[in-house]
Amino acid sequence: MGSYTYGSKCQQGAGPHALCKTNDDQSYSDDANGRMVGDSSEAKGVRLVD
């Protein structure tokens, strides 16, 4: 099990339960409504669709 960074520890926290980083250097970003708008895997050709 790895470590996760949430909420107020994030630069652009969308709320207290918004994940922004994992210990394997994956990062995630959310809009003001808490919807995920990006992650670091997009650079590898993967795109999440809302």
PDB file of all heavy atoms in Angstrom:
ATOM      1  N   MET A   1       0.847  -1.170   0.000  1.00  0.00           N
ATOM      2  CA  MET A   1       0.000   0.000   0.000  1.00  0.00           C
ATOM      3  C   MET A   1       0.894   1.235   0.000  1.00  0.00           C
ATOM      4  O   MET A   1       1.886   1.301   0.707  1.00  0.00           O
ATOM      5  CB  MET A   1      -0.906  -0.004   1.216  1.00  0.00           C
ATOM      6  CG  MET A   1      -1.733   1.248   1.286  1.00  0.00           C
ATOM      7  SD  MET A   1      -3.177   1.138   2.344  1.00  0.00           S
ATOM      8  CE  MET A   1      -4.302   0.319   1.273  1.00  0.00           C
ATOM      9  N   GLY A   2       0.536   2.227  -0.780  1.00  0.00           N
ATOM     10  CA  GLY A   2       1.328   3.435  -0.913  1.00  0.00           C
ATOM     11  C   GLY A   2       0.783   4.577  -0.085  1.00  0.00           C
ATOM     12  O   GLY A   2      -0.153   4.430   0.684  1.00  0.00           O
ATOM     13  N   SER A   3       1.369   5.735  -0.291  1.00  0.00           N
ATOM     14  CA  SER A   3       0.892   6.923   0.408  1.00  0.00           C
ATOM     15  C   SER A   3       0.183   7.841  -0.575  1.00  0.00           C
ATOM     16  O   SER A   3       0.480   7.855  -1.771  1.00  0.00           O
ATOM     17  CB  SER A   3       2.060   7.647   1.084  1.00  0.00           C
ATOM     18  OG  SER A   3       2.999   8.065   0.128  1.00  0.00           O
ATOM     19  N   TYR A   4      -0.763   8.615  -0.046  1.00  0.00           N
ATOM     20  CA  TYR A   4      -1.599   9.486  -0.850  1.00  0.00           C
ATOM     21  C   TYR A   4      -1.645  10.869  -0.222  1.00  0.00           C
ATOM     22  O   TYR A   4      -1.609  11.001   0.994  1.00  0.00           O
ATOM     23  CB  TYR A   4      -3.021   8.929  -0.937  1.00  0.00           C
ATOM     24  CG  TYR A   4      -3.069   7.529  -1.496  1.00  0.00           C
ATOM     25  CD1 TYR A   4      -2.984   6.420  -0.668  1.00  0.00           C
ATOM     26  CD2 TYR A   4      -3.164   7.326  -2.857  1.00  0.00           C
ATOM     27  CE1 TYR A   4      -3.009   5.135  -1.180  1.00  0.00           C
ATOM     28  CE2 TYR A   4      -3.185   6.043  -3.383  1.00  0.00           C
ATOM     29  CZ  TYR A   4      -3.115   4.959  -2.546  1.00  0.00           C
ATOM     30  OH  TYR A   4      -3.129   3.699  -3.055  1.00  0.00           O
ATOM     31  N   THR A   5      -1.741  11.898  -1.050  1.00  0.00           N
ATOM     32  CA  THR A   5      -1.849  13.274  -0.574  1.00  0.00           C
ATOM     33  C   THR A   5      -3.237  13.795  -0.938  1.00  0.00           C
ATOM     34  O   THR A   5      -3.671  13.663  -2.088  1.00  0.00           O
ATOM     35  CB  THR A   5      -0.770  14.161  -1.223  1.00  0.00           C
ATOM     36  OG1 THR A   5       0.510  13.583  -0.953  1.00  0.00           O
ATOM     37  CG2 THR A   5      -0.807  15.569  -0.683  1.00  0.00           C
ATOM     38  N   TYR A   6      -3.929  14.365   0.034  1.00  0.00           N
ATOM     39  CA  TYR A   6      -5.313  14.819  -0.130  1.00  0.00           C
ATOM     40  C   TYR A   6      -5.499  16.264   0.309  1.00  0.00           C
ATOM     41  O   TYR A   6      -4.731  16.790   1.100  1.00  0.00           O
ATOM     42  CB  TYR A   6      -6.251  13.989   0.762  1.00  0.00           C
ATOM     43  CG  TYR A   6      -6.455  12.579   0.330  1.00  0.00           C
ATOM     44  CD1 TYR A   6      -5.653  11.562   0.827  1.00  0.00           C
ATOM     45  CD2 TYR A   6      -7.456  12.254  -0.560  1.00  0.00           C
ATOM     46  CE1 TYR A   6      -5.850  10.247   0.453  1.00  0.00           C
ATOM     47  CE2 TYR A   6      -7.657  10.945  -0.945  1.00  0.00           C
ATOM     48  CZ  TYR A   6      -6.858   9.948  -0.435  1.00  0.00           C
ATOM     49  OH  TYR A   6      -7.051   8.664  -0.814  1.00  0.00           O
ATOM     50  N   GLY A   7      -6.606  16.844  -0.159  1.00  0.00           N
ATOM     51  CA  GLY A   7      -7.173  18.088   0.361  1.00  0.00           C
ATOM     52  C   GLY A   7      -6.240  19.251   0.553  1.00  0.00           C
ATOM     53  O   GLY A   7      -5.615  19.718  -0.378  1.00  0.00           O
ATOM     54  N   SER A   8      -6.145  19.743   1.784  1.00  0.00           N
ATOM     55  CA  SER A   8      -5.417  20.977   2.069  1.00  0.00           C
ATOM     56  C   SER A   8      -3.920  20.872   1.785  1.00  0.00           C
ATOM     57  O   SER A   8      -3.243  21.886   1.672  1.00  0.00           O
ATOM     58  CB  SER A   8      -5.635  21.392   3.522  1.00  0.00           C
ATOM     59  OG  SER A   8      -5.104  20.418   4.395  1.00  0.00           O
ATOM     60  N   LYS A   9      -3.384  19.673   1.645  1.00  0.00           N
ATOM     61  CA  LYS A   9      -1.968  19.498   1.311  1.00  0.00           C
ATOM     62  C   LYS A   9      -1.725  19.643  -0.184  1.00  0.00           C
ATOM     63  O   LYS A   9      -0.585  19.654  -0.633  1.00  0.00           O
ATOM     64  CB  LYS A   9      -1.468  18.148   1.806  1.00  0.00           C
ATOM     65  CG  LYS A   9      -1.491  18.040   3.312  1.00  0.00           C
ATOM     66  CD  LYS A   9      -0.988  16.697   3.758  1.00  0.00           C
ATOM     67  CE  LYS A   9      -1.056  16.600   5.271  1.00  0.00           C
ATOM     68  NZ  LYS A   9      -0.628  15.288   5.745  1.00  0.00           N
ATOM     69  N   CYS A  10      -2.783  19.747  -0.955  1.00  0.00           N
ATOM     70  CA  CYS A  10      -2.686  19.896  -2.409  1.00  0.00           C
ATOM     71  C   CYS A  10      -2.623  21.371  -2.774  1.00  0.00           C
ATOM     72  O   CYS A  10      -3.193  22.212  -2.088  1.00  0.00           O
ATOM     73  CB  CYS A  10      -3.909  19.271  -3.086  1.00  0.00           C
ATOM     74  SG  CYS A  10      -4.132  17.533  -2.712  1.00  0.00           S
ATOM     75  N   GLN A  11      -1.978  21.673  -3.890  1.00  0.00           N
ATOM     76  CA  GLN A  11      -1.902  23.058  -4.335  1.00  0.00           C
ATOM     77  C   GLN A  11      -3.273  23.575  -4.766  1.00  0.00           C
ATOM     78  O   GLN A  11      -3.622  24.700  -4.492  1.00  0.00           O
ATOM     79  CB  GLN A  11      -0.926  23.198  -5.494  1.00  0.00           C
ATOM     80  CG  GLN A  11       0.512  23.051  -5.064  1.00  0.00           C
ATOM     81  CD  GLN A  11       1.466  23.258  -6.214  1.00  0.00           C
ATOM     82  OE1 GLN A  11       1.075  23.330  -7.366  1.00  0.00           O
ATOM     83  NE2 GLN A  11       2.735  23.350  -5.899  1.00  0.00           N
ATOM     84  N   GLN A  12      -4.048  22.751  -5.454  1.00  0.00           N
ATOM     85  CA  GLN A  12      -5.369  23.167  -5.934  1.00  0.00           C
ATOM     86  C   GLN A  12      -6.417  22.215  -5.391  1.00  0.00           C
ATOM     87  O   GLN A  12      -7.102  21.537  -6.138  1.00  0.00           O
ATOM     88  CB  GLN A  12      -5.414  23.174  -7.460  1.00  0.00           C
ATOM     89  CG  GLN A  12      -4.446  24.141  -8.078  1.00  0.00           C
ATOM     90  CD  GLN A  12      -4.485  24.072  -9.593  1.00  0.00           C
ATOM     91  OE1 GLN A  12      -5.256  23.350 -10.189  1.00  0.00           O
ATOM     92  NE2 GLN A  12      -3.641  24.838 -10.230  1.00  0.00           N
ATOM     93  N   GLY A  13      -6.535  22.151  -4.092  1.00  0.00           N
ATOM     94  CA  GLY A  13      -7.471  21.221  -3.475  1.00  0.00           C
ATOM     95  C   GLY A  13      -8.910  21.544  -3.810  1.00  0.00           C
ATOM     96  O   GLY A  13      -9.347  22.675  -3.657  1.00  0.00           O
ATOM     97  N   ALA A  14      -9.652  20.554  -4.276  1.00  0.00           N
ATOM     98  CA  ALA A  14     -11.063  20.737  -4.573  1.00  0.00           C
ATOM     99  C   ALA A  14     -11.919  20.392  -3.367  1.00  0.00           C
ATOM    100  O   ALA A  14     -13.113  20.545  -3.394  1.00  0.00           O
ATOM    101  CB  ALA A  14     -11.470  19.870  -5.761  1.00  0.00           C
ATOM    102  N   GLY A  15     -11.302  19.943  -2.319  1.00  0.00           N
ATOM    103  CA  GLY A  15     -12.014  19.576  -1.107  1.00  0.00           C
ATOM    104  C   GLY A  15     -11.172  18.637  -0.277  1.00  0.00           C
ATOM    105  O   GLY A  15     -10.096  18.204  -0.697  1.00  0.00           O
ATOM    106  N   PRO A  16     -11.655  18.296   0.913  1.00  0.00           N
ATOM    107  CA  PRO A  16     -10.850  17.503   1.833  1.00  0.00           C
ATOM    108  C   PRO A  16     -10.585  16.070   1.374  1.00  0.00           C
ATOM    109  O   PRO A  16      -9.666  15.429   1.861  1.00  0.00           O
ATOM    110  CB  PRO A  16     -11.664  17.517   3.120  1.00  0.00           C
ATOM    111  CG  PRO A  16     -13.059  17.763   2.683  1.00  0.00           C
ATOM    112  CD  PRO A  16     -12.947  18.646   1.477  1.00  0.00           C
ATOM    113  N   HIS A  17     -11.360  15.580   0.420  1.00  0.00           N
ATOM    114  CA  HIS A  17     -11.193  14.199  -0.039  1.00  0.00           C
ATOM    115  C   HIS A  17     -10.628  14.104  -1.445  1.00  0.00           C
ATOM    116  O   HIS A  17     -10.602  13.032  -2.034  1.00  0.00           O
ATOM    117  CB  HIS A  17     -12.525  13.451   0.047  1.00  0.00           C
ATOM    118  CG  HIS A  17     -13.125  13.514   1.400  1.00  0.00           C
ATOM    119  ND1 HIS A  17     -12.577  12.879   2.487  1.00  0.00           N
ATOM    120  CD2 HIS A  17     -14.208  14.176   1.861  1.00  0.00           C
ATOM    121  CE1 HIS A  17     -13.306  13.126   3.558  1.00  0.00           C
ATOM    122  NE2 HIS A  17     -14.293  13.915   3.204  1.00  0.00           N
ATOM    123  N   ALA A  18     -10.169  15.251  -1.983  1.00  0.00           N
ATOM    124  CA  ALA A  18      -9.630  15.273  -3.342  1.00  0.00           C
ATOM    125  C   ALA A  18      -8.189  14.770  -3.340  1.00  0.00           C
ATOM    126  O   ALA A  18      -7.317  15.362  -2.721  1.00  0.00           O
ATOM    127  CB  ALA A  18      -9.694  16.684  -3.912  1.00  0.00           C
ATOM    128  N   LEU A  19      -7.958  13.675  -4.032  1.00  0.00           N
ATOM    129  CA  LEU A  19      -6.619  13.111  -4.171  1.00  0.00           C
ATOM    130  C   LEU A  19      -5.824  13.967  -5.140  1.00  0.00           C
ATOM    131  O   LEU A  19      -6.314  14.325  -6.206  1.00  0.00           O
ATOM    132  CB  LEU A  19      -6.722  11.679  -4.705  1.00  0.00           C
ATOM    133  CG  LEU A  19      -5.431  10.960  -5.044  1.00  0.00           C
ATOM    134  CD1 LEU A  19      -4.626  10.717  -3.771  1.00  0.00           C
ATOM    135  CD2 LEU A  19      -5.719   9.671  -5.756  1.00  0.00           C
ATOM    136  N   CYS A  20      -4.585  14.307  -4.777  1.00  0.00           N
ATOM    137  CA  CYS A  20      -3.766  15.086  -5.711  1.00  0.00           C
ATOM    138  C   CYS A  20      -2.437  14.432  -6.048  1.00  0.00           C
ATOM    139  O   CYS A  20      -1.827  14.800  -7.047  1.00  0.00           O
ATOM    140  CB  CYS A  20      -3.551  16.503  -5.203  1.00  0.00           C
ATOM    141  SG  CYS A  20      -2.574  16.622  -3.718  1.00  0.00           S
ATOM    142  N   LYS A  21      -1.979  13.444  -5.244  1.00  0.00           N
ATOM    143  CA  LYS A  21      -0.700  12.822  -5.554  1.00  0.00           C
ATOM    144  C   LYS A  21      -0.585  11.483  -4.845  1.00  0.00           C
ATOM    145  O   LYS A  21      -1.106  11.295  -3.760  1.00  0.00           O
ATOM    146  CB  LYS A  21       0.456  13.727  -5.116  1.00  0.00           C
ATOM    147  CG  LYS A  21       1.797  13.245  -5.589  1.00  0.00           C
ATOM    148  CD  LYS A  21       2.882  14.266  -5.335  1.00  0.00           C
ATOM    149  CE  LYS A  21       4.183  13.730  -5.902  1.00  0.00           C
ATOM    150  NZ  LYS A  21       5.275  14.655  -5.763  1.00  0.00           N
ATOM    151  N   THR A  22       0.123  10.558  -5.509  1.00  0.00           N
ATOM    152  CA  THR A  22       0.416   9.264  -4.902  1.00  0.00           C
ATOM    153  C   THR A  22       1.924   9.116  -4.789  1.00  0.00           C
ATOM    154  O   THR A  22       2.678   9.863  -5.414  1.00  0.00           O
ATOM    155  CB  THR A  22      -0.154   8.105  -5.753  1.00  0.00           C
ATOM    156  OG1 THR A  22       0.445   8.147  -7.041  1.00  0.00           O
ATOM    157  CG2 THR A  22      -1.662   8.196  -5.868  1.00  0.00           C
ATOM    158  N   ASN A  23       2.377   8.154  -4.009  1.00  0.00           N
ATOM    159  CA  ASN A  23       3.809   8.005  -3.790  1.00  0.00           C
ATOM    160  C   ASN A  23       4.560   7.519  -5.027  1.00  0.00           C
ATOM    161  O   ASN A  23       5.782   7.571  -5.063  1.00  0.00           O
ATOM    162  CB  ASN A  23       4.097   7.087  -2.604  1.00  0.00           C
ATOM    163  CG  ASN A  23       3.706   5.651  -2.863  1.00  0.00           C
ATOM    164  OD1 ASN A  23       2.715   5.376  -3.530  1.00  0.00           O
ATOM    165  ND2 ASN A  23       4.459   4.721  -2.322  1.00  0.00           N
ATOM    166  N   ASP A  24       3.860   7.082  -6.064  1.00  0.00           N
ATOM    167  CA  ASP A  24       4.538   6.677  -7.301  1.00  0.00           C
ATOM    168  C   ASP A  24       4.580   7.808  -8.324  1.00  0.00           C
ATOM    169  O   ASP A  24       4.719   7.596  -9.513  1.00  0.00           O
ATOM    170  CB  ASP A  24       3.894   5.424  -7.889  1.00  0.00           C
ATOM    171  CG  ASP A  24       2.445   5.628  -8.295  1.00  0.00           C
ATOM    172  OD1 ASP A  24       1.884   6.708  -8.011  1.00  0.00           O
ATOM    173  OD2 ASP A  24       1.873   4.706  -8.889  1.00  0.00           O
ATOM    174  N   ASP A  25       4.454   9.054  -7.836  1.00  0.00           N
ATOM    175  CA  ASP A  25       4.544  10.280  -8.641  1.00  0.00           C
ATOM    176  C   ASP A  25       3.401  10.489  -9.629  1.00  0.00           C
ATOM    177  O   ASP A  25       3.535  11.248 -10.576  1.00  0.00           O
ATOM    178  CB  ASP A  25       5.884  10.398  -9.361  1.00  0.00           C
ATOM    179  CG  ASP A  25       6.963  10.961  -8.469  1.00  0.00           C
ATOM    180  OD1 ASP A  25       6.623  11.627  -7.473  1.00  0.00           O
ATOM    181  OD2 ASP A  25       8.147  10.728  -8.763  1.00  0.00           O
ATOM    182  N   GLN A  26       2.277   9.841  -9.432  1.00  0.00           N
ATOM    183  CA  GLN A  26       1.083  10.156 -10.208  1.00  0.00           C
ATOM    184  C   GLN A  26       0.444  11.372  -9.555  1.00  0.00           C
ATOM    185  O   GLN A  26       0.325  11.435  -8.324  1.00  0.00           O
ATOM    186  CB  GLN A  26       0.092   8.994 -10.206  1.00  0.00           C
ATOM    187  CG  GLN A  26       0.541   7.798 -10.979  1.00  0.00           C
ATOM    188  CD  GLN A  26       0.536   8.055 -12.472  1.00  0.00           C
ATOM    189  OE1 GLN A  26      -0.401   8.617 -13.028  1.00  0.00           O
ATOM    190  NE2 GLN A  26       1.595   7.656 -13.122  1.00  0.00           N
ATOM    191  N   SER A  27       0.036  12.347 -10.336  1.00  0.00           N
ATOM    192  CA  SER A  27      -0.621  13.524  -9.787  1.00  0.00           C
ATOM    193  C   SER A  27      -1.977  13.701 -10.458  1.00  0.00           C
ATOM    194  O   SER A  27      -2.195  13.257 -11.584  1.00  0.00           O
ATOM    195  CB  SER A  27       0.242  14.764  -9.980  1.00  0.00           C
ATOM    196  OG  SER A  27       0.495  14.979 -11.348  1.00  0.00           O
ATOM    197  N   TYR A  28      -2.886  14.346  -9.743  1.00  0.00           N
ATOM    198  CA  TYR A  28      -4.264  14.508 -10.183  1.00  0.00           C
ATOM    199  C   TYR A  28      -4.705  15.934  -9.916  1.00  0.00           C
ATOM    200  O   TYR A  28      -4.304  16.532  -8.921  1.00  0.00           O
ATOM    201  CB  TYR A  28      -5.177  13.545  -9.419  1.00  0.00           C
ATOM    202  CG  TYR A  28      -4.721  12.109  -9.542  1.00  0.00           C
ATOM    203  CD1 TYR A  28      -3.815  11.569  -8.651  1.00  0.00           C
ATOM    204  CD2 TYR A  28      -5.179  11.312 -10.576  1.00  0.00           C
ATOM    205  CE1 TYR A  28      -3.370  10.260  -8.779  1.00  0.00           C
ATOM    206  CE2 TYR A  28      -4.741  10.008 -10.710  1.00  0.00           C
ATOM    207  CZ  TYR A  28      -3.840   9.489  -9.807  1.00  0.00           C
ATOM    208  OH  TYR A  28      -3.395   8.205  -9.941  1.00  0.00           O
ATOM    209  N   SER A  29      -5.533  16.477 -10.800  1.00  0.00           N
ATOM    210  CA  SER A  29      -6.058  17.823 -10.577  1.00  0.00           C
ATOM    211  C   SER A  29      -7.570  17.805 -10.741  1.00  0.00           C
ATOM    212  O   SER A  29      -8.117  17.055 -11.548  1.00  0.00           O
ATOM    213  CB  SER A  29      -5.410  18.829 -11.534  1.00  0.00           C
ATOM    214  OG  SER A  29      -5.611  18.443 -12.872  1.00  0.00           O
ATOM    215  N   ASP A  30      -8.226  18.640  -9.944  1.00  0.00           N
ATOM    216  CA  ASP A  30      -9.684  18.720  -9.926  1.00  0.00           C
ATOM    217  C   ASP A  30     -10.126  20.149 -10.159  1.00  0.00           C
ATOM    218  O   ASP A  30      -9.390  21.094  -9.861  1.00  0.00           O
ATOM    219  CB  ASP A  30     -10.217  18.276  -8.551  1.00  0.00           C
ATOM    220  CG  ASP A  30      -9.838  16.852  -8.231  1.00  0.00           C
ATOM    221  OD1 ASP A  30     -10.291  15.958  -8.949  1.00  0.00           O
ATOM    222  OD2 ASP A  30      -9.074  16.646  -7.277  1.00  0.00           O
ATOM    223  N   ASP A  31     -11.355  20.313 -10.658  1.00  0.00           N
ATOM    224  CA  ASP A  31     -11.904  21.650 -10.771  1.00  0.00           C
ATOM    225  C   ASP A  31     -12.539  22.042  -9.437  1.00  0.00           C
ATOM    226  O   ASP A  31     -12.515  21.271  -8.472  1.00  0.00           O
ATOM    227  CB  ASP A  31     -12.887  21.755 -11.934  1.00  0.00           C
ATOM    228  CG  ASP A  31     -14.143  20.924 -11.778  1.00  0.00           C
ATOM    229  OD1 ASP A  31     -14.412  20.409 -10.659  1.00  0.00           O
ATOM    230  OD2 ASP A  31     -14.873  20.774 -12.761  1.00  0.00           O
ATOM    231  N   ALA A  32     -13.103  23.231  -9.361  1.00  0.00           N
ATOM    232  CA  ALA A  32     -13.674  23.736  -8.113  1.00  0.00           C
ATOM    233  C   ALA A  32     -14.860  22.905  -7.633  1.00  0.00           C
ATOM    234  O   ALA A  32     -15.218  22.952  -6.456  1.00  0.00           O
ATOM    235  CB  ALA A  32     -14.090  25.192  -8.286  1.00  0.00           C
ATOM    236  N   ASN A  33     -15.474  22.123  -8.519  1.00  0.00           N
ATOM    237  CA  ASN A  33     -16.607  21.270  -8.146  1.00  0.00           C
ATOM    238  C   ASN A  33     -16.182  19.866  -7.732  1.00  0.00           C
ATOM    239  O   ASN A  33     -17.021  19.033  -7.428  1.00  0.00           O
ATOM    240  CB  ASN A  33     -17.602  21.170  -9.310  1.00  0.00           C
ATOM    241  CG  ASN A  33     -18.261  22.490  -9.586  1.00  0.00           C
ATOM    242  OD1 ASN A  33     -18.678  23.186  -8.669  1.00  0.00           O
ATOM    243  ND2 ASN A  33     -18.326  22.863 -10.847  1.00  0.00           N
ATOM    244  N   GLY A  34     -14.879  19.601  -7.743  1.00  0.00           N
ATOM    245  CA  GLY A  34     -14.375  18.305  -7.314  1.00  0.00           C
ATOM    246  C   GLY A  34     -14.276  17.265  -8.408  1.00  0.00           C
ATOM    247  O   GLY A  34     -13.965  16.113  -8.146  1.00  0.00           O
ATOM    248  N   ARG A  35     -14.524  17.653  -9.662  1.00  0.00           N
ATOM    249  CA  ARG A  35     -14.392  16.707 -10.776  1.00  0.00           C
ATOM    250  C   ARG A  35     -12.940  16.640 -11.218  1.00  0.00           C
ATOM    251  O   ARG A  35     -12.282  17.670 -11.365  1.00  0.00           O
ATOM    252  CB  ARG A  35     -15.251  17.150 -11.952  1.00  0.00           C
ATOM    253  CG  ARG A  35     -16.732  17.053 -11.678  1.00  0.00           C
ATOM    254  CD  ARG A  35     -17.497  17.456 -12.918  1.00  0.00           C
ATOM    255  NE  ARG A  35     -17.247  18.860 -13.192  1.00  0.00           N
ATOM    256  CZ  ARG A  35     -18.198  19.792 -13.216  1.00  0.00           C
ATOM    257  NH1 ARG A  35     -19.449  19.466 -13.010  1.00  0.00           N
ATOM    258  NH2 ARG A  35     -17.886  21.044 -13.456  1.00  0.00           N
ATOM    259  N   MET A  36     -12.452  15.432 -11.451  1.00  0.00           N
ATOM    260  CA  MET A  36     -11.081  15.288 -11.921  1.00  0.00           C
ATOM    261  C   MET A  36     -10.983  15.839 -13.343  1.00  0.00           C
ATOM    262  O   MET A  36     -11.756  15.469 -14.215  1.00  0.00           O
ATOM    263  CB  MET A  36     -10.637  13.827 -11.918  1.00  0.00           C
ATOM    264  CG  MET A  36      -9.178  13.676 -12.274  1.00  0.00           C
ATOM    265  SD  MET A  36      -8.577  12.004 -12.512  1.00  0.00           S
ATOM    266  CE  MET A  36      -9.042  11.223 -11.002  1.00  0.00           C
ATOM    267  N   VAL A  37     -10.042  16.736 -13.546  1.00  0.00           N
ATOM    268  CA  VAL A  37      -9.862  17.340 -14.867  1.00  0.00           C
ATOM    269  C   VAL A  37      -8.543  16.951 -15.510  1.00  0.00           C
ATOM    270  O   VAL A  37      -8.312  17.254 -16.667  1.00  0.00           O
ATOM    271  CB  VAL A  37      -9.999  18.878 -14.809  1.00  0.00           C
ATOM    272  CG1 VAL A  37     -11.404  19.273 -14.432  1.00  0.00           C
ATOM    273  CG2 VAL A  37      -8.988  19.480 -13.852  1.00  0.00           C
ATOM    274  N   GLY A  38      -7.690  16.277 -14.766  1.00  0.00           N
ATOM    275  CA  GLY A  38      -6.431  15.846 -15.351  1.00  0.00           C
ATOM    276  C   GLY A  38      -5.653  14.952 -14.416  1.00  0.00           C
ATOM    277  O   GLY A  38      -5.891  14.923 -13.221  1.00  0.00           O
ATOM    278  N   ASP A  39      -4.758  14.216 -15.009  1.00  0.00           N
ATOM    279  CA  ASP A  39      -3.817  13.426 -14.224  1.00  0.00           C
ATOM    280  C   ASP A  39      -2.532  13.262 -15.015  1.00  0.00           C
ATOM    281  O   ASP A  39      -2.496  13.493 -16.207  1.00  0.00           O
ATOM    282  CB  ASP A  39      -4.406  12.082 -13.790  1.00  0.00           C
ATOM    283  CG  ASP A  39      -4.635  11.123 -14.921  1.00  0.00           C
ATOM    284  OD1 ASP A  39      -3.711  10.899 -15.717  1.00  0.00           O
ATOM    285  OD2 ASP A  39      -5.734  10.564 -15.018  1.00  0.00           O
ATOM    286  N   SER A  40      -1.489  12.880 -14.326  1.00  0.00           N
ATOM    287  CA  SER A  40      -0.181  12.813 -14.976  1.00  0.00           C
ATOM    288  C   SER A  40      -0.080  11.687 -15.990  1.00  0.00           C
ATOM    289  O   SER A  40       0.834  11.669 -16.791  1.00  0.00           O
ATOM    290  CB  SER A  40       0.930  12.694 -13.925  1.00  0.00           C
ATOM    291  OG  SER A  40       0.748  11.549 -13.132  1.00  0.00           O
ATOM    292  N   SER A  41      -1.035  10.760 -16.020  1.00  0.00           N
ATOM    293  CA  SER A  41      -0.990   9.698 -17.015  1.00  0.00           C
ATOM    294  C   SER A  41      -1.384  10.192 -18.397  1.00  0.00           C
ATOM    295  O   SER A  41      -1.136   9.536 -19.384  1.00  0.00           O
ATOM    296  CB  SER A  41      -1.902   8.535 -16.601  1.00  0.00           C
ATOM    297  OG  SER A  41      -3.260   8.903 -16.666  1.00  0.00           O
ATOM    298  N   GLU A  42      -1.991  11.392 -18.488  1.00  0.00           N
ATOM    299  CA  GLU A  42      -2.358  11.936 -19.811  1.00  0.00           C
ATOM    300  C   GLU A  42      -1.149  12.089 -20.699  1.00  0.00           C
ATOM    301  O   GLU A  42      -1.242  11.958 -21.901  1.00  0.00           O
ATOM    302  CB  GLU A  42      -3.070  13.281 -19.648  1.00  0.00           C
ATOM    303  CG  GLU A  42      -4.467  13.128 -19.094  1.00  0.00           C
ATOM    304  CD  GLU A  42      -5.199  14.457 -19.020  1.00  0.00           C
ATOM    305  OE1 GLU A  42      -4.792  15.398 -19.718  1.00  0.00           O
ATOM    306  OE2 GLU A  42      -6.165  14.523 -18.295  1.00  0.00           O
ATOM    307  N   ALA A  43       0.001  12.345 -20.115  1.00  0.00           N
ATOM    308  CA  ALA A  43       1.217  12.477 -20.913  1.00  0.00           C
ATOM    309  C   ALA A  43       1.629  11.153 -21.543  1.00  0.00           C
ATOM    310  O   ALA A  43       2.388  11.123 -22.480  1.00  0.00           O
ATOM    311  CB  ALA A  43       2.361  13.004 -20.029  1.00  0.00           C
ATOM    312  N   LYS A  44       1.064  10.071 -21.060  1.00  0.00           N
ATOM    313  CA  LYS A  44       1.390   8.734 -21.570  1.00  0.00           C
ATOM    314  C   LYS A  44       0.325   8.260 -22.551  1.00  0.00           C
ATOM    315  O   LYS A  44       0.286   7.092 -22.904  1.00  0.00           O
ATOM    316  CB  LYS A  44       1.506   7.748 -20.403  1.00  0.00           C
ATOM    317  CG  LYS A  44       2.602   8.118 -19.438  1.00  0.00           C
ATOM    318  CD  LYS A  44       2.569   7.218 -18.239  1.00  0.00           C
ATOM    319  CE  LYS A  44       3.580   7.713 -17.216  1.00  0.00           C
ATOM    320  NZ  LYS A  44       3.151   7.565 -15.875  1.00  0.00           N
ATOM    321  N   GLY A  45      -0.598   9.141 -22.951  1.00  0.00           N
ATOM    322  CA  GLY A  45      -1.600   8.790 -23.930  1.00  0.00           C
ATOM    323  C   GLY A  45      -2.920   8.303 -23.360  1.00  0.00           C
ATOM    324  O   GLY A  45      -3.794   7.900 -24.104  1.00  0.00           O
ATOM    325  N   VAL A  46      -3.105   8.381 -22.060  1.00  0.00           N
ATOM    326  CA  VAL A  46      -4.364   7.983 -21.435  1.00  0.00           C
ATOM    327  C   VAL A  46      -5.151   9.220 -21.105  1.00  0.00           C
ATOM    328  O   VAL A  46      -4.620  10.164 -20.550  1.00  0.00           O
ATOM    329  CB  VAL A  46      -4.096   7.167 -20.144  1.00  0.00           C
ATOM    330  CG1 VAL A  46      -5.400   6.838 -19.449  1.00  0.00           C
ATOM    331  CG2 VAL A  46      -3.303   5.920 -20.467  1.00  0.00           C
ATOM    332  N   ARG A  47      -6.422   9.251 -21.443  1.00  0.00           N
ATOM    333  CA  ARG A  47      -7.247  10.422 -21.146  1.00  0.00           C
ATOM    334  C   ARG A  47      -8.505   9.963 -20.434  1.00  0.00           C
ATOM    335  O   ARG A  47      -9.207   9.074 -20.890  1.00  0.00           O
ATOM    336  CB  ARG A  47      -7.620  11.143 -22.435  1.00  0.00           C
ATOM    337  CG  ARG A  47      -8.567  12.270 -22.202  1.00  0.00           C
ATOM    338  CD  ARG A  47      -8.200  13.465 -23.057  1.00  0.00           C
ATOM    339  NE  ARG A  47      -9.171  14.505 -22.952  1.00  0.00           N
ATOM    340  CZ  ARG A  47      -9.108  15.470 -22.045  1.00  0.00           C
ATOM    341  NH1 ARG A  47      -8.136  15.507 -21.195  1.00  0.00           N
ATOM    342  NH2 ARG A  47     -10.024  16.408 -22.005  1.00  0.00           N
ATOM    343  N   LEU A  48      -8.795  10.622 -19.308  1.00  0.00           N
ATOM    344  CA  LEU A  48     -10.020  10.314 -18.555  1.00  0.00           C
ATOM    345  C   LEU A  48     -11.146  11.182 -19.099  1.00  0.00           C
ATOM    346  O   LEU A  48     -10.965  12.342 -19.408  1.00  0.00           O
ATOM    347  CB  LEU A  48      -9.804  10.614 -17.068  1.00  0.00           C
ATOM    348  CG  LEU A  48      -8.726   9.775 -16.405  1.00  0.00           C
ATOM    349  CD1 LEU A  48      -8.536  10.247 -14.973  1.00  0.00           C
ATOM    350  CD2 LEU A  48      -9.087   8.311 -16.429  1.00  0.00           C
ATOM    351  N   VAL A  49     -12.322  10.608 -19.211  1.00  0.00           N
ATOM    352  CA  VAL A  49     -13.476  11.319 -19.735  1.00  0.00           C
ATOM    353  C   VAL A  49     -14.520  11.398 -18.633  1.00  0.00           C
ATOM    354  O   VAL A  49     -14.836  10.408 -17.986  1.00  0.00           O
ATOM    355  CB  VAL A  49     -14.059  10.595 -20.967  1.00  0.00           C
ATOM    356  CG1 VAL A  49     -15.294  11.317 -21.481  1.00  0.00           C
ATOM    357  CG2 VAL A  49     -13.010  10.466 -22.043  1.00  0.00           C
ATOM    358  N   ASP A  50     -15.069  12.599 -18.433  1.00  0.00           N
ATOM    359  CA  ASP A  50     -16.104  12.812 -17.416  1.00  0.00           C
ATOM    360  C   ASP A  50     -17.465  12.590 -18.029  1.00  0.00           C
ATOM    361  O   ASP A  50     -17.797  13.049 -19.044  1.00  0.00           O
ATOM    362  CB  ASP A  50     -15.979  14.224 -16.848  1.00  0.00           C
ATOM    363  CG  ASP A  50     -16.990  14.472 -15.750  1.00  0.00           C
ATOM    364  OD1 ASP A  50     -17.620  13.523 -15.255  1.00  0.00           O
ATOM    365  OD2 ASP A  50     -17.133  15.649 -15.384  1.00  0.00           O
TER     366      ASP A  50
END
